Amino acid sequence: MAAAAVSPAPPKAVVRPPRERVSSWPLVDRLFYALCWISGLALCAIALWIVLYMLVKGVSYLKPSLLTSSPVSGSIQQTSNGGFLDPIEGTLLVTAVGTLIAAPLGVAIAVWLTEYARPSWLARAVDSAIEMLAGVPSIVLALFGLIFFSQGFLTFVSQGAASGALGQSFIAAGAVMALIALPLIVAATREGLEALPPRIREASFALGKTKATTSRYVLLPAIKPSIAAGVVLGMGRIIGDTAIITVLLGGSAQLTEPVGHTPVWGLLRGTGSTLTSYVYYNSPAGEGNAHEKAYAAAFVLLLMVLALNFLVTRLTVTGERGPAAASRLRMKLAESFAGRRWS
């Protein structure tokens, strides 16, 4: 006789404990809970107040002509006509130079520290150096850069140093700016690499690929959002610094005329200003006397920083959605197995 079919037992209902009420907590826990709420709300209120204040001030003083006209003279003080087109261009130039130096260097250091870290003593030294750069005041780095780029063998990067003056230029300022952006890029890249599951590396090693090939064609493409977020954060750090700009870029509101037959290189060897230095010198605390233009320039600077923060948020959210990245990763591994890539 056939055995009677045994029906599966019905799944047991998951009994969830009732949610604990805050009023039942000890007094100390309730006080700390309220303090956390107050701190968070206060931080949001301060940030909102800054944005709204600069929005009101900036919109009231910002004119289209300020964005399209250069300062009237070489002085940072702009009490009469003239806009801040040159400081905007200077901000973009310094950011571009610093990012081009810090991005590849930061990614390379992060890959080496995460995937190799040999010899161990050197890895510990590099890790400590990155942490030190993250905590060193920017004015200290600025003074170091001023002394370093004034040396005789580096006079070619600065028009002033070539004529016996200080080593001030966009190249010098961008190179030192790269030092303050480097820790952010290294930290974001290392976090992305450490978050990858070990099976990704094991699958690539099983296909006979080396660690260098795995890092280049598997790991780095998988953490593009993390790398991009670190680079954007580094750009925001560069845009918002003032001490390095004041020391290494000079106090001229206008960009110096390019010298030589290569316009880009000649422009980068010259001096100028950025929005941060322009705002400082023309603010009530500075030496200038153009407070309205300082508010307008600060509003433009705030918009740039908010745009970068929004971009970081979008990149982070995109990086958390992993199916598309995982699918591309599987395709790369399959192509490697078929011998069509990574030769």
C-alpha positions as CSV (number, residue, x, y, z in Angstrom):
1,M,0.0,0.0,0.0
2,A,1.3,3.4,-1.0
3,A,2.4,5.5,1.9
4,A,0.1,8.4,2.6
5,A,1.4,11.7,1.4
6,V,2.7,13.7,4.3
7,S,1.5,17.3,3.9
8,P,4.2,19.8,4.9
9,A,3.6,21.6,8.1
10,P,2.4,25.1,7.7
11,P,5.0,27.8,8.3
12,K,5.0,29.2,11.8
13,A,4.0,32.8,12.0
14,V,6.8,35.1,13.0
15,V,5.9,36.8,16.2
16,R,7.5,40.2,16.5
17,P,8.0,41.7,19.9
18,P,6.0,44.9,20.5
19,R,7.8,48.1,19.7
20,E,9.3,49.5,22.8
21,R,8.1,52.9,23.8
22,V,10.6,55.7,24.4
23,S,8.7,56.6,27.6
24,S,9.7,53.3,29.1
25,W,13.4,54.0,28.7
26,P,15.6,55.0,31.6
27,L,15.9,58.8,32.1
28,V,19.5,58.9,30.9
29,D,18.6,57.1,27.7
30,R,15.7,59.5,27.0
31,L,17.9,62.5,27.6
32,F,20.6,61.3,25.2
33,Y,17.8,60.4,22.7
34,A,16.4,63.9,22.9
35,L,19.9,65.4,22.6
36,C,20.5,63.4,19.4
37,W,17.3,64.7,17.9
38,I,18.1,68.3,19.0
39,S,21.6,68.0,17.5
40,G,20.3,66.7,14.2
41,L,17.6,69.3,13.9
42,A,20.0,72.1,14.9
43,L,22.5,71.0,12.2
44,C,19.7,71.0,9.5
45,A,18.5,74.4,10.7
46,I,22.0,75.9,10.5
47,A,22.7,74.5,7.1
48,L,19.3,75.7,5.8
49,W,19.9,79.1,7.3
50,I,23.2,79.5,5.6
51,V,21.8,78.5,2.2
52,L,18.8,80.8,2.5
53,Y,20.9,83.7,3.8
54,M,23.3,83.4,0.9
55,L,20.4,82.8,-1.5
56,V,18.8,86.1,-0.5
57,K,22.0,88.1,-0.5
58,G,23.4,86.5,-3.6
59,V,20.2,86.9,-5.7
60,S,19.9,90.5,-4.7
61,Y,23.4,91.4,-5.7
62,L,24.2,89.0,-8.5
63,K,24.0,90.4,-12.0
64,P,24.7,88.6,-15.3
65,S,27.4,91.2,-16.1
66,L,29.4,90.0,-13.0
67,L,29.7,86.5,-14.6
68,T,30.9,87.7,-18.0
69,S,33.2,90.6,-17.2
70,S,36.8,90.6,-15.8
71,P,38.0,92.7,-12.9
72,V,38.9,96.3,-13.9
73,S,42.5,96.1,-12.6
74,G,45.1,93.9,-11.2
75,S,44.0,94.6,-7.6
76,I,41.7,92.3,-5.7
77,Q,39.7,95.3,-4.5
78,Q,36.8,95.9,-6.8
79,T,34.9,99.0,-5.6
80,S,33.8,100.1,-9.1
81,N,33.0,98.3,-12.3
82,G,34.1,94.8,-13.3
83,G,32.9,91.3,-12.4
84,F,34.6,88.1,-11.3
85,L,35.0,86.2,-14.5
86,D,38.8,85.7,-13.9
87,P,38.3,84.3,-10.3
88,I,35.8,81.8,-11.8
89,E,38.3,80.8,-14.4
90,G,41.0,80.6,-11.7
91,T,38.8,78.3,-9.6
92,L,38.3,76.0,-12.6
93,L,42.0,76.0,-13.4
94,V,43.2,75.2,-9.9
95,T,40.5,72.5,-9.6
96,A,41.5,70.9,-12.9
97,V,45.2,70.8,-12.0
98,G,44.6,69.5,-8.5
99,T,42.2,66.8,-9.7
100,L,44.4,65.6,-12.6
101,I,47.2,65.1,-10.1
102,A,45.2,63.7,-7.1
103,A,42.8,61.3,-8.9
104,P,45.3,58.8,-10.6
105,L,47.7,59.0,-7.6
106,G,44.9,58.5,-5.1
107,V,43.4,55.5,-6.9
108,A,46.9,53.9,-7.4
109,I,47.7,54.3,-3.7
110,A,44.4,52.9,-2.7
111,V,44.8,49.8,-4.9
112,W,48.3,49.2,-3.6
113,L,47.3,49.5,0.0
114,T,44.3,47.3,-0.4
115,E,45.5,44.6,-2.8
116,Y,49.2,44.5,-2.1
117,A,50.4,46.3,1.0
118,R,54.0,44.9,0.6
119,P,56.4,45.6,2.1
120,S,54.3,45.9,5.2
121,W,56.4,48.7,6.8
122,L,56.1,50.8,3.7
123,A,52.3,50.3,3.6
124,R,52.1,51.4,7.2
125,A,54.2,54.5,6.5
126,V,52.1,55.4,3.5
127,D,48.9,54.9,5.4
128,S,50.2,57.1,8.2
129,A,51.2,59.8,5.7
130,I,47.7,59.8,4.2
131,E,46.2,60.3,7.6
132,M,48.7,63.1,8.4
133,L,47.7,64.9,5.1
134,A,44.1,64.7,6.1
135,G,44.8,66.5,9.4
136,V,47.5,69.0,8.5
137,P,46.2,72.6,8.2
138,S,46.2,73.9,4.7
139,I,48.3,76.9,5.6
140,V,51.2,74.6,6.6
141,L,51.0,72.9,3.2
142,A,50.8,76.3,1.5
143,L,54.1,77.4,3.2
144,F,55.7,74.2,2.3
145,G,54.6,74.6,-1.3
146,L,55.9,78.2,-1.4
147,I,59.3,77.1,-0.3
148,F,59.4,74.0,-2.5
149,F,58.4,75.7,-5.7
150,S,60.8,78.5,-5.2
151,Q,63.7,76.2,-5.6
152,G,65.9,76.7,-8.6
153,F,65.1,73.4,-10.4
154,L,61.4,74.2,-10.3
155,T,61.5,77.8,-11.6
156,F,60.0,76.6,-15.0
157,V,56.6,76.1,-13.3
158,S,56.3,79.7,-12.2
159,Q,56.8,83.0,-14.1
160,G,57.7,84.7,-10.8
161,A,60.2,82.1,-9.7
162,A,61.9,82.3,-13.1
163,S,62.5,86.1,-12.5
164,G,63.7,85.7,-8.9
165,A,60.3,86.1,-7.1
166,L,58.2,83.6,-5.1
167,G,57.2,80.4,-6.7
168,Q,53.5,81.3,-7.2
169,S,51.5,79.9,-10.1
170,F,48.4,77.8,-10.9
171,I,50.6,74.7,-11.2
172,A,52.1,75.2,-7.7
173,A,48.7,75.9,-6.2
174,G,47.1,72.9,-8.0
175,A,49.9,70.6,-6.9
176,V,49.5,71.5,-3.3
177,M,45.7,71.3,-3.6
178,A,46.1,67.8,-4.7
179,L,47.6,66.9,-1.3
180,I,44.4,68.0,0.5
181,A,42.2,66.1,-2.0
182,L,44.3,62.9,-1.9
183,P,43.1,61.5,1.4
184,L,39.4,61.8,0.3
185,I,40.1,59.9,-3.0
186,V,42.2,57.2,-1.2
187,A,39.6,56.7,1.5
188,A,36.7,56.4,-1.0
189,T,38.6,54.0,-3.3
190,R,39.7,51.8,-0.4
191,E,36.2,51.7,1.0
192,G,34.9,50.5,-2.4
193,L,37.6,47.9,-2.8
194,E,37.1,46.5,0.7
195,A,33.3,46.3,0.2
196,L,33.7,43.9,-2.8
197,P,33.1,40.3,-1.9
198,P,36.1,38.0,-2.0
199,R,34.5,35.7,-4.6
200,I,35.0,38.4,-7.3
201,R,38.8,38.2,-6.9
202,E,38.7,34.4,-6.5
203,A,36.7,34.0,-9.8
204,S,39.3,36.1,-11.7
205,F,42.2,34.2,-10.1
206,A,40.6,31.0,-11.1
207,L,40.6,32.1,-14.7
208,G,44.4,32.5,-14.5
209,K,44.5,36.3,-14.2
210,T,47.1,38.0,-12.2
211,K,46.4,40.4,-9.4
212,A,47.3,43.4,-11.5
213,T,45.0,42.3,-14.3
214,T,42.2,41.7,-11.8
215,S,42.6,45.1,-10.2
216,R,42.6,46.8,-13.6
217,Y,39.8,45.0,-15.4
218,V,37.6,43.7,-12.6
219,L,37.9,45.6,-9.3
220,L,38.3,49.2,-10.5
221,P,35.4,49.0,-13.0
222,A,33.2,47.6,-10.2
223,I,33.8,50.5,-7.9
224,K,33.6,53.4,-10.4
225,P,30.9,55.1,-8.3
226,S,33.1,55.1,-5.3
227,I,36.1,56.4,-7.2
228,A,33.9,59.1,-8.8
229,A,32.5,60.1,-5.4
230,G,36.0,60.4,-3.9
231,V,37.1,62.6,-6.8
232,V,34.1,64.8,-6.6
233,L,34.6,65.2,-2.8
234,G,38.3,66.1,-3.5
235,M,37.2,68.7,-6.0
236,G,34.9,70.2,-3.4
237,R,37.8,70.4,-1.0
238,I,39.9,72.1,-3.6
239,I,37.2,74.7,-4.5
240,G,36.6,75.6,-0.9
241,D,40.2,76.2,0.3
242,T,41.6,79.8,0.7
243,A,44.9,79.6,2.5
244,I,46.7,77.8,-0.3
245,I,45.3,80.1,-2.9
246,T,46.3,83.2,-0.9
247,V,49.9,82.0,-0.5
248,L,50.6,80.2,-3.7
249,L,48.4,82.0,-6.2
250,G,49.0,85.7,-5.2
251,G,46.5,88.4,-4.7
252,S,45.8,89.6,-8.2
253,A,42.2,89.4,-9.3
254,Q,43.1,89.2,-12.9
255,L,44.8,86.3,-14.6
256,T,48.4,87.2,-15.7
257,E,49.1,87.3,-19.4
258,P,50.5,84.1,-20.7
259,V,54.2,84.1,-21.5
260,G,55.7,82.0,-24.2
261,H,54.4,80.3,-27.3
262,T,52.2,77.7,-25.4
263,P,49.1,79.6,-24.2
264,V,47.9,76.9,-21.7
265,W,51.3,76.3,-20.2
266,G,52.0,80.0,-20.0
267,L,48.6,80.7,-18.3
268,L,49.2,77.9,-15.7
269,R,52.6,79.4,-14.9
270,G,51.0,82.7,-14.1
271,T,49.1,84.0,-11.0
272,G,45.5,85.0,-10.3
273,S,42.8,84.3,-7.8
274,T,39.8,82.1,-7.2
275,L,36.3,82.7,-5.9
276,T,37.3,82.0,-2.3
277,S,40.1,84.6,-2.2
278,Y,37.9,87.0,-4.1
279,V,35.2,86.6,-1.5
280,Y,37.7,87.0,1.4
281,Y,39.4,90.1,0.2
282,N,36.1,91.9,-0.7
283,S,34.2,90.8,2.4
284,P,33.7,93.0,5.4
285,A,36.6,91.2,7.1
286,G,39.0,91.7,4.1
287,E,40.9,94.6,2.7
288,G,38.5,95.3,-0.2
289,N,35.4,97.4,-0.2
290,A,33.0,95.6,-2.5
291,H,30.7,93.7,-0.1
292,E,27.9,93.3,-2.7
293,K,30.3,91.5,-5.1
294,A,31.6,89.4,-2.3
295,Y,28.0,88.2,-1.5
296,A,27.4,87.5,-5.2
297,A,30.6,85.6,-5.6
298,A,29.9,83.6,-2.4
299,F,26.5,82.7,-3.8
300,V,28.1,81.4,-7.0
301,L,30.7,79.4,-4.9
302,L,27.9,78.0,-2.8
303,L,26.0,76.8,-5.9
304,M,29.2,75.0,-7.1
305,V,29.6,73.2,-3.8
306,L,25.9,72.2,-3.6
307,A,26.1,70.9,-7.2
308,L,29.1,68.8,-6.2
309,N,27.4,67.5,-3.1
310,F,24.3,66.6,-5.2
311,L,26.6,64.7,-7.7
312,V,28.2,62.8,-4.8
313,T,24.8,61.8,-3.6
314,R,23.7,60.6,-7.0
315,L,26.9,58.6,-7.5
316,T,26.6,57.0,-4.1
317,V,23.0,56.0,-4.7
318,T,23.9,54.6,-8.1
319,G,26.7,52.6,-6.6
320,E,24.4,51.0,-4.1
321,R,22.2,49.5,-6.9
322,G,24.6,46.8,-7.8
323,P,22.8,44.5,-10.4
324,A,23.9,46.4,-13.5
325,A,27.5,46.5,-12.2
326,A,27.4,42.8,-11.3
327,S,26.1,41.9,-14.8
328,R,28.9,43.8,-16.5
329,L,31.4,42.1,-14.2
330,R,30.1,38.7,-15.1
331,M,30.3,39.6,-18.8
332,K,34.0,40.7,-18.3
333,L,34.8,37.4,-16.6
334,A,33.1,35.4,-19.4
335,E,35.0,37.3,-22.1
336,S,38.2,36.6,-20.2
337,F,37.4,32.9,-20.1
338,A,36.7,32.9,-23.9
339,G,40.1,34.6,-24.5
340,R,38.7,37.7,-26.1
341,R,40.0,40.2,-23.5
342,W,43.0,40.7,-21.1
343,S,45.5,39.2,-23.5
